[in-house]
């Protein structure tokens, strides 16, 4: 499965630049992380080696360590400055948790070229990061290879209705793809099956953040590193005329004196087993709440 092609160098630069401001702007990302942990608690697993794939600033690290006390916790991200923040955050937590025996590793790499051995990871955790890959099947296949027998892959990602207000406003007067394209939940489930996973379970929630001004929406997108990185895009959203027109069109969504920004979040998990049963080809989907 291939998405619209993402310019990785541009995406890396955006996330590196946003590393210092990410914590303050990543309200949704922190909420989704909490939701993932609620889902994870329902699963019976005792992973000895965990990979945080696309770890960002490492917000999942403290909870992963305290919940499972793994022997190894590996943080991987393609943005070096984000990874440095993750190391700082988790070094402090590590020192404060004197009983912890967890070894921590920090790897700067692309998830489309994971530099880990096959059958070496018990759980792959990925919070809102797989949408930054160009070939989802390739990434899922790599994850399946590095997982041990009965290893767990648990993740969240954005669905296609994410930022639909901004996308529709742009589409009415611009020919360029300014907003990254995201994959539907059902297609993600099919990809998991194709790539060797068993018993995929997926559900979706829609969250709406509200803002007083349009500039606040753009500010948040910039400071979490979510710049458009599609190749063939307009090079930038520049010019007062362009932004004025975009803001005017976006105003039609204002309600109760607030402007909305919608995010469709897909949650999923699946298991890697060496011998798949016939039931492995059945994907369980749960509707929007």
N, C-alpha and C positions, 0 to 999 in steps of 0.2 A: 504494500500500500504506500503510495507516494503522495505527500501533501504538496501545497504550493511551496516552491523552493525558498528556503530561508537562508539569508546571507549570514553565515555563522560569525564572520569577523565583525560585522555590524552589531549582531546580537551580543557578542562578547564585549564589545566596547561599551554598549549601553549598560550592561549589567555591572561591568567594572566601575563605570562612572556612578552608578546608582548605589554602590555598596555602602557608602557613608550615610545615605539618607533612607535606605531600604526599611529599616526597623520602624521608623515613624510612619511610613506610608503603607506598609503591608498589613493593613487591617484585615482584609479578606483572607489573605494567605495564612494568617495566624488562626483565624476562625476555622478554615478548612483543615488545618493541621490538627486542631482539637477534635474535629469531627472524625478525622481518620483514626485518631487514637481510640475514640469511642467504638468504632467499628473493629479495630484491632483487638480490643479487650474481649470481644465475643468469640474470637478464634483461639483454638487450643494450639499453642506453639511455644517452643522454648529454644529460640535460635541462639546458637553459640557464636556465629559470625553474621553481622548485619552490614549491609551496604545502604547508605543514604545517597540515592542516585539523584543528582541535581540538587545538592544539599543547600545551595544558597548560603545564607549566613549561619546555617547550622542550628536553627531553632528546634529541630526534632531531637537533637543529640541528648540533652539532659534527660528527657522523658524515656528515650530508648534505653539509655544506660540504667536508669533507676528501675524501669519496668522489667528488664530482662537480664541485666548484669552480664552481657555477652563477653566472651573472651576477646573478641575483636570487633571494633566498630569503624567502618571505613566511610569516609566522607569523599564524595566525588562531585566536582563541578567544573564547567569549562571556563568560568570567569575567575581569574586568579585573585582579584581583590575580594570577591565574595568568599572565596575559600579562606583567605587570610582572616576575615571576620569570623568565619566558622571556627577556625583554630583558636582565636582569642577567646571566643565565648566558651568553648568547650574545654579549653585549658583551665580556665577559672573554675568551672564546674567540677572538673576532674580533681583539682587540688583540694576543693572543699569536701569532696566525697572520699574520705580517707579509706573507706572499706572497699572502694571500687578496685577491681582487678582488671578492668577493661583496658586493652591496648587500643590506641586510636591512631589511625592513619589518614592523611589528607592527600588526595590525588587530584591534580588539575588535568582533566581530560574530557573529551567529548563523549557523551553517552552513545554515540554512534560508532565509537571505537573503544569499548571498555577494556582496559588493560589488566584483566583479572583472569585467573585460571578457571578452567571448567570444573564444575562440581565443588566449588570452594565457598559458596555463600549460602547460608540457611534462610535468610530473608532479605529481599530487596524492597526498600521503602522509597517511594518517590512522590513528593508533594508538589503538584502544579509545576512539573518540569518537562514531561514527555512531549508537551505541545511544541517544544523548541527543537524537535528533530525533524528531519526531512523524509525519513523512511521508517514508519512505525513498525512494519514487519521486521525490518533489520534489527531495530532496537529490541523488540520483543524476543526475537530469536537469540540474540546475545544474552539477554537476561535469563532465558530458559537454559542456556548452556552453562552459565556460571552458577546456577542454583543446584543445590544438592537434591537428592531424592526426597520428595515430599517438602521441598522448599517452597516458601510463600513469596509471591509478588503482590504487594499492596500499593495502590497508587491513587492519585487524583489528577485530573486534567480538565481543561476547559472544553465545553461543548460548543456547537456551531451558533447558538443564539447569544453567545457572549458579546457584549458591547454592540448589540444590534441597533441601539439608538444612534450610536456614532457611525456605524457602518452604513445605515440607511441615509443618514444626513449627508455623508460623503458621497454616496452613490448618486445622489440627485444632481450633483454638478461636477463630479470629478470622474475621469475615466480610469484612474489608477486604483490599485488595491492597497489602501492605506492601513487596513486592519488585517492581521494574520487570520488565516482560515483554520478552523478547528474541526475535528472529526466527530461524527455522530457516535453516540453510545453503542448502537447496534453494530456499527462497523468496527469499533474497538473490540467488542466481544468476539466478532468473527475473526479478527486478527489474532487474538489470544489463542483461539482454537487452532488456527493455521500454524502457529509458531510453537505448538507442542504443549500448551497448558491444559490443565484439567479443571473442571468444575468452576468456570468463571462466574462470578456474581457481580452485577453492575447495577448501580442506581444513580439517580441524578437529582440535584437540587438547584433551584434558581435563587440567587441572592441579588438584592437590589441595594446598592449604595446610593445615598442621596447627597446632593451638594447644593450650595447656595448659588454658585456661579459656574459657568462653563470653564473658566480658567482653572478652577480647583480640580476639575476632572482631568484636564491635561497635566496639571502639576503632579497628581498622584500617579498617572501612567508613566510620566517621566522618571519619577523618583523611586519606582519599583523596577526600573529598567525595561519596561514593556514598550519600548519603541518599536515601530514597525520595522521588520527586518526582511521583508519579502524582496527578492530580486525582481527588478522590473517595476518597482514602486516609484512614486514621485520621490525625489531625493530628500525632500523635507517639507514640513508644513510651515512654509515661510510666507511672509507678506501679510500686511495688515488686512488687505482686501480679502484674501483667502480665509483667514481666521474670522473675520467679521461675518462673512457669508456663512461659514460653518456654524458659528455661534447662533446666528439668526435662525437657521434651519433647526438647530438642536432645541431651541426654545419651545417648539411645539410639544415637547415632552414634559414641560414643566407642569407640576401638579402640587397643590398645597405649598406653593412658593419654593418648591425644591425641584432640582433636576436629577433624574435617575440615571444610573449606569448599571446595567444588568449583567450578571455573570451566570452562565450555566456551568455548573461544576459536576463532572462525572466522577463518581467514586467506584473503584473496582478492586477485586482481588481474585487471584487464581493460584493454583498449585502446580508444581512441576513434579510429575511422577514418571518413573521410567517405563512402567507398563500401564498404558491407558486402557480403561474400560470403555465399553460402548457409550456409557453415560458422559464421557468426557466431551462429547460433541454437542452437549446440551448447554446452552448459555442461559443463566437465570437473570432476567431483567426485572427491575422494579420501577414502577412509574413514578413520575414526579409527585412529591407530597403536596 
